[in-house]
Amino acid sequence: MLTAEQLRAARGFLRWDQSTVAERAGVSIETIKRLERMDGPLMSTKTATLHAIEEAFRSAGLEFIPENGGGAGIRFRERKS
């Protein structure tokens, strides 16, 4: 489950502004702003919206790390040579 913190971190990693995330995910900028104001898992958000946002970040090379005892996170995917 994507968290608000991961959303903010992913945007920071890529140096994208909120409008870039919105455009690439096909959602409104108001949606991005609303989600970034939240804390923790974005459980009250439509699954399709979260999927679109996650896919936009994945296509830019990011990988989401689920909660596994060490905390949820984000990182760049390993690039294959």
PyMOL commands that place a pseudoatom at each C-alpha (Angstrom):
pseudoatom trace, name=CA, resn=MET, resi=1, chain=A, elem=C, hetatm=0, pos=[0.000, 0.000, 0.000]
pseudoatom trace, name=CA, resn=LEU, resi=2, chain=A, elem=C, hetatm=0, pos=[1.437, 3.348, -1.075]
pseudoatom trace, name=CA, resn=THR, resi=3, chain=A, elem=C, hetatm=0, pos=[1.906, 5.869, 1.732]
pseudoatom trace, name=CA, resn=ALA, resi=4, chain=A, elem=C, hetatm=0, pos=[1.778, 9.644, 1.602]
pseudoatom trace, name=CA, resn=GLU, resi=5, chain=A, elem=C, hetatm=0, pos=[5.414, 9.682, 2.694]
pseudoatom trace, name=CA, resn=GLN, resi=6, chain=A, elem=C, hetatm=0, pos=[6.420, 7.438, -0.218]
pseudoatom trace, name=CA, resn=LEU, resi=7, chain=A, elem=C, hetatm=0, pos=[4.530, 9.689, -2.616]
pseudoatom trace, name=CA, resn=ARG, resi=8, chain=A, elem=C, hetatm=0, pos=[6.370, 12.774, -1.381]
pseudoatom trace, name=CA, resn=ALA, resi=9, chain=A, elem=C, hetatm=0, pos=[9.716, 10.946, -1.398]
pseudoatom trace, name=CA, resn=ALA, resi=10, chain=A, elem=C, hetatm=0, pos=[9.218, 9.578, -4.920]
pseudoatom trace, name=CA, resn=ARG, resi=11, chain=A, elem=C, hetatm=0, pos=[8.446, 13.046, -6.221]
pseudoatom trace, name=CA, resn=GLY, resi=12, chain=A, elem=C, hetatm=0, pos=[11.572, 14.355, -4.498]
pseudoatom trace, name=CA, resn=PHE, resi=13, chain=A, elem=C, hetatm=0, pos=[13.790, 11.574, -5.898]
pseudoatom trace, name=CA, resn=LEU, resi=14, chain=A, elem=C, hetatm=0, pos=[12.738, 12.464, -9.427]
pseudoatom trace, name=CA, resn=ARG, resi=15, chain=A, elem=C, hetatm=0, pos=[12.611, 16.226, -8.823]
pseudoatom trace, name=CA, resn=TRP, resi=16, chain=A, elem=C, hetatm=0, pos=[9.101, 16.278, -10.238]
pseudoatom trace, name=CA, resn=ASP, resi=17, chain=A, elem=C, hetatm=0, pos=[6.635, 18.957, -9.262]
pseudoatom trace, name=CA, resn=GLN, resi=18, chain=A, elem=C, hetatm=0, pos=[3.075, 18.011, -8.385]
pseudoatom trace, name=CA, resn=SER, resi=19, chain=A, elem=C, hetatm=0, pos=[1.801, 18.867, -11.856]
pseudoatom trace, name=CA, resn=THR, resi=20, chain=A, elem=C, hetatm=0, pos=[4.297, 16.460, -13.450]
pseudoatom trace, name=CA, resn=VAL, resi=21, chain=A, elem=C, hetatm=0, pos=[3.119, 13.601, -11.228]
pseudoatom trace, name=CA, resn=ALA, resi=22, chain=A, elem=C, hetatm=0, pos=[-0.495, 14.448, -12.006]
pseudoatom trace, name=CA, resn=GLU, resi=23, chain=A, elem=C, hetatm=0, pos=[0.138, 14.591, -15.749]
pseudoatom trace, name=CA, resn=ARG, resi=24, chain=A, elem=C, hetatm=0, pos=[2.110, 11.349, -15.899]
pseudoatom trace, name=CA, resn=ALA, resi=25, chain=A, elem=C, hetatm=0, pos=[-0.415, 9.504, -13.735]
pseudoatom trace, name=CA, resn=GLY, resi=26, chain=A, elem=C, hetatm=0, pos=[-3.440, 10.942, -15.515]
pseudoatom trace, name=CA, resn=VAL, resi=27, chain=A, elem=C, hetatm=0, pos=[-4.961, 12.381, -12.343]
pseudoatom trace, name=CA, resn=SER, resi=28, chain=A, elem=C, hetatm=0, pos=[-5.699, 15.930, -11.241]
pseudoatom trace, name=CA, resn=ILE, resi=29, chain=A, elem=C, hetatm=0, pos=[-3.132, 18.073, -9.497]
pseudoatom trace, name=CA, resn=GLU, resi=30, chain=A, elem=C, hetatm=0, pos=[-5.685, 18.531, -6.711]
pseudoatom trace, name=CA, resn=THR, resi=31, chain=A, elem=C, hetatm=0, pos=[-5.595, 14.762, -6.151]
pseudoatom trace, name=CA, resn=ILE, resi=32, chain=A, elem=C, hetatm=0, pos=[-1.812, 14.829, -5.754]
pseudoatom trace, name=CA, resn=LYS, resi=33, chain=A, elem=C, hetatm=0, pos=[-2.003, 17.803, -3.377]
pseudoatom trace, name=CA, resn=ARG, resi=34, chain=A, elem=C, hetatm=0, pos=[-4.684, 16.080, -1.287]
pseudoatom trace, name=CA, resn=LEU, resi=35, chain=A, elem=C, hetatm=0, pos=[-2.736, 12.827, -1.064]
pseudoatom trace, name=CA, resn=GLU, resi=36, chain=A, elem=C, hetatm=0, pos=[0.494, 14.584, -0.105]
pseudoatom trace, name=CA, resn=ARG, resi=37, chain=A, elem=C, hetatm=0, pos=[-1.257, 16.338, 2.802]
pseudoatom trace, name=CA, resn=MET, resi=38, chain=A, elem=C, hetatm=0, pos=[-2.161, 12.959, 4.309]
pseudoatom trace, name=CA, resn=ASP, resi=39, chain=A, elem=C, hetatm=0, pos=[-0.083, 10.777, 6.600]
pseudoatom trace, name=CA, resn=GLY, resi=40, chain=A, elem=C, hetatm=0, pos=[0.483, 7.042, 6.361]
pseudoatom trace, name=CA, resn=PRO, resi=41, chain=A, elem=C, hetatm=0, pos=[-1.131, 4.530, 3.995]
pseudoatom trace, name=CA, resn=LEU, resi=42, chain=A, elem=C, hetatm=0, pos=[-3.407, 6.026, 1.353]
pseudoatom trace, name=CA, resn=MET, resi=43, chain=A, elem=C, hetatm=0, pos=[-6.163, 3.519, 2.066]
pseudoatom trace, name=CA, resn=SER, resi=44, chain=A, elem=C, hetatm=0, pos=[-9.115, 5.837, 1.454]
pseudoatom trace, name=CA, resn=THR, resi=45, chain=A, elem=C, hetatm=0, pos=[-8.009, 6.542, -2.120]
pseudoatom trace, name=CA, resn=LYS, resi=46, chain=A, elem=C, hetatm=0, pos=[-9.363, 4.741, -5.175]
pseudoatom trace, name=CA, resn=THR, resi=47, chain=A, elem=C, hetatm=0, pos=[-7.247, 1.742, -6.119]
pseudoatom trace, name=CA, resn=ALA, resi=48, chain=A, elem=C, hetatm=0, pos=[-7.097, 2.872, -9.765]
pseudoatom trace, name=CA, resn=THR, resi=49, chain=A, elem=C, hetatm=0, pos=[-5.704, 6.268, -8.720]
pseudoatom trace, name=CA, resn=LEU, resi=50, chain=A, elem=C, hetatm=0, pos=[-2.977, 4.715, -6.579]
pseudoatom trace, name=CA, resn=HIS, resi=51, chain=A, elem=C, hetatm=0, pos=[-2.123, 2.241, -9.320]
pseudoatom trace, name=CA, resn=ALA, resi=52, chain=A, elem=C, hetatm=0, pos=[-1.767, 5.061, -11.878]
pseudoatom trace, name=CA, resn=ILE, resi=53, chain=A, elem=C, hetatm=0, pos=[0.519, 7.049, -9.567]
pseudoatom trace, name=CA, resn=GLU, resi=54, chain=A, elem=C, hetatm=0, pos=[2.658, 4.026, -8.713]
pseudoatom trace, name=CA, resn=GLU, resi=55, chain=A, elem=C, hetatm=0, pos=[2.948, 3.109, -12.397]
pseudoatom trace, name=CA, resn=ALA, resi=56, chain=A, elem=C, hetatm=0, pos=[4.077, 6.638, -13.293]
pseudoatom trace, name=CA, resn=PHE, resi=57, chain=A, elem=C, hetatm=0, pos=[6.885, 6.370, -10.745]
pseudoatom trace, name=CA, resn=ARG, resi=58, chain=A, elem=C, hetatm=0, pos=[7.802, 2.811, -11.748]
pseudoatom trace, name=CA, resn=SER, resi=59, chain=A, elem=C, hetatm=0, pos=[8.079, 3.828, -15.390]
pseudoatom trace, name=CA, resn=ALA, resi=60, chain=A, elem=C, hetatm=0, pos=[10.520, 6.536, -14.269]
pseudoatom trace, name=CA, resn=GLY, resi=61, chain=A, elem=C, hetatm=0, pos=[12.710, 3.881, -12.603]
pseudoatom trace, name=CA, resn=LEU, resi=62, chain=A, elem=C, hetatm=0, pos=[11.534, 3.846, -8.996]
pseudoatom trace, name=CA, resn=GLU, resi=63, chain=A, elem=C, hetatm=0, pos=[10.634, 0.849, -6.891]
pseudoatom trace, name=CA, resn=PHE, resi=64, chain=A, elem=C, hetatm=0, pos=[8.424, 0.879, -3.809]
pseudoatom trace, name=CA, resn=ILE, resi=65, chain=A, elem=C, hetatm=0, pos=[9.581, -1.140, -0.809]
pseudoatom trace, name=CA, resn=PRO, resi=66, chain=A, elem=C, hetatm=0, pos=[6.741, -2.532, 1.315]
pseudoatom trace, name=CA, resn=GLU, resi=67, chain=A, elem=C, hetatm=0, pos=[6.619, -2.457, 5.098]
pseudoatom trace, name=CA, resn=ASN, resi=68, chain=A, elem=C, hetatm=0, pos=[8.798, -5.389, 6.129]
pseudoatom trace, name=CA, resn=GLY, resi=69, chain=A, elem=C, hetatm=0, pos=[9.792, -4.659, 9.680]
pseudoatom trace, name=CA, resn=GLY, resi=70, chain=A, elem=C, hetatm=0, pos=[12.210, -1.938, 8.634]
pseudoatom trace, name=CA, resn=GLY, resi=71, chain=A, elem=C, hetatm=0, pos=[9.628, 0.487, 7.326]
pseudoatom trace, name=CA, resn=ALA, resi=72, chain=A, elem=C, hetatm=0, pos=[8.214, 1.190, 3.907]
pseudoatom trace, name=CA, resn=GLY, resi=73, chain=A, elem=C, hetatm=0, pos=[10.460, 2.997, 1.474]
pseudoatom trace, name=CA, resn=ILE, resi=74, chain=A, elem=C, hetatm=0, pos=[11.432, 3.807, -2.074]
pseudoatom trace, name=CA, resn=ARG, resi=75, chain=A, elem=C, hetatm=0, pos=[14.547, 3.372, -4.162]
pseudoatom trace, name=CA, resn=PHE, resi=76, chain=A, elem=C, hetatm=0, pos=[15.786, 3.481, -7.724]
pseudoatom trace, name=CA, resn=ARG, resi=77, chain=A, elem=C, hetatm=0, pos=[15.560, 0.111, -9.465]
pseudoatom trace, name=CA, resn=GLU, resi=78, chain=A, elem=C, hetatm=0, pos=[18.815, -1.551, -10.280]
pseudoatom trace, name=CA, resn=ARG, resi=79, chain=A, elem=C, hetatm=0, pos=[19.653, -0.786, -13.869]
pseudoatom trace, name=CA, resn=LYS, resi=80, chain=A, elem=C, hetatm=0, pos=[20.607, -3.734, -16.037]
pseudoatom trace, name=CA, resn=SER, resi=81, chain=A, elem=C, hetatm=0, pos=[23.643, -3.321, -18.239]
for i in range(1, 81): cmd.bond("trace and resi %d" % i, "trace and resi %d" % (i + 1))
show_as sticks, trace
zoom trace
